[in-house]
């Protein structure tokens, strides 16, 4: 100090020390004020809230709008006014800022500290905000009202919203915990628990939000009710013990597209675990469903549509779902029911019965394409059933099962029209025509080319049964036709044609007999060869309930006579007739 005094003088030392002390004091004040703003301890400059100045932009993001600063108290029976006031302070009312692509960075955070807070009335905002607590195990919100607790929606503009780290307990069976309308872009709800009430989470016309790490249980109506959830992700969630776990459908003005599940659990719901209705597309990855459908005649997954020609299911896809009857599902339920859907995909699944599931997957009416690949079943009495023979069914080629011609362009298939598609059907693989459009199907069997679908698209114009070699093949590059069989029925009884036999031989020795031509023969314009093989003078009568035979209702054949008939689109024509000498 003596050296410094000698060199700088007494006043120089004082000035230097003052500068150092002033710098340290300014640094402390700056750090302290910043810390206060981050922690929400500083007084809120209300006069600057919602201004458009740069100062507002710098200020608003780190500020926490603590509901205690607006009059909330753990001793109060109703903190609704305080929460609403904090939200009104935190939102950005400036249209100029809200039209900024990054306006969400200006939004303040409404902070609800740890504790047990009570609310009798709901709160609302038509402008986005962020609401945070101290965690699901610390910040508890009791809502005793009958309406919507947190209602965020706008009919005029899309907005961003974030809610996280809260436990919401609803006490009224008609209450809705959170309702979102028109939330957009980076919006999301995370680390939330919702108990009780009528609906846990309600969505209407929401675009690209995400919902992560939430748990909803004991809702008397829906755990989740979504109407038009576009490009919306649900991750790492659980819905339990609700009437319906989750239902997604279209709103009146928009369609749901890009809706996705990742790693969700839906468990123990009284009616369906999941309902999908009128969606553009839905994709689920590794969703687990257990013990849903506790009420009779309720499946765990219901996929349907009202077929109003405006919104119908387009693509519904499940990848690696796990479905189990658990201990609470109703006995003999269908795990999955699907109808009125253009394309249904159910791949890499596992369905375990636990003595509860009768049928794994029921494919009902108006399902155009159904793809069920690499699925495993345990204890299920019927793995799956396909009720509509028009459904293009695609199955696992390794299991050599399938029916139809695969999603109109590519896929797997086999003989159409079979009711049983699990046990004995042989598979083809390749490009197949549409059964109803009269196109030719081209594929392979055991590495050999095969063709199906001659004549109005019906495989029955040329019966193809690879087990006995009926196919068109090209061994060594030389095309040949092998094993073609027209099918022959030999009987002494009355006969009704069935599209399987072209040749029908009837012995009339025990009395007059009848051949009734089925209308299905007319659909494919069949050629029929019919013979009376009797020798005792009894007639063989031939008739059709829907058409004439060359302007006659009935054609009779005497002993030994043979006739060849061909349907011309209006009636049956006699192509040839053989009468033995002496008749």
Number of C-alpha atoms within 10 A of each C-alpha: 8 9 8 11 13 11 11 13 12 13 10 14 16 12 11 12 12 12 12 10 12 12 12 12 12 11 12 12 12 12 12 13 14 16 14 16 20 14 15 19 16 15 11 18 10 9 7 13 21 21 16 15 12 8 11 15 18 12 17 25 17 20 24 25 29 24 22 16 16 16 15 22 17 13 10 12 14 19 23 21 18 20 26 19 18 25 26 20 20 26 24 24 17 12 10 10 20 19 9 10 8 9 18 22 14 21 26 27 26 27 22 25 18 17 15 14 22 21 21 17 17 23 18 17 15 19 22 27 25 23 23 20 25 17 18 19 13 15 19 23 23 19 27 21 19 19 19 23 25 19 19 23 24 16 9 8 13 19 24 21 24 19 20 22 22 27 24 23 19 27 16 17 18 18 24 29 26 22 20 20 22 24 28 22 18 14 22 21 22 21 20 21 24 26 22 25 30 25 32 33 21 21 22 21 24 25 26 17 22 19 21 19 17 23 21 25 25 25 31 21 23 30 34 21 22 23 24 28 29 26 18 23 19 22 19 17 22 23 28 25 24 31 25 30 36 25 21 22 25 25 18 11 8 16 21 27 20 17 22 20 20 18 16 22 21 29 29 28 32 26 27 29 33 25 20 21 26 27 29 22 21 23 17 20 16 17 22 18 28 23 28 35 30 24 17 13 14 21 31 34 25 22 24 23 21 12 14 8 8 10 20 22 28 21 17 23 18 21 18 18 20 18 26 25 30 19 16 18 30 24 19 18 25 27 34 22 22 23 22 22 27 18 20 25 16 19 19 15 19 18 24 20 26 17 19 23 31 19 23 28 22 20 24 19 17 18 25 20 22 25 20 19 18 15 17 15 18 15 16 22 15 15 20 22 17 23 16 16 16 19 25 26 28 26 24 16 17 9 14 19 21 31 29 29 33 28 23 16 13 15 23 29 29 26 22 22 16 12 12 14 20 18 10 10 19 21 25 32 24 18 21 25 22 21 22 11 12 15 17 20 24 17 22 18 18 10 10 12 18 22 21 27 27 18 17 18 19 25 23 21 20 18 22 22 16 17 9 11 14 18 24 20 20 13 10 6 7 7 11 10 12 12 14 15 16 14 12 14 14 14 13 18 15 15 19 13 18 13 20 16 17 20 17 21 20 22 24 24 17 12 14 17 21 18 21 16 20 18 16 12 18 21 13 19 19 19 20 22 19 23 22 25 22 23 14 14 13 19 22 25 17 18 19 20 11 12 20 17 19 14 10 12 13 14 16 16 21 21 21 19 19 19 18 18 19 19 21 12 12 13 19 24 17 15 13 11 14 12 13 10 6 4 8
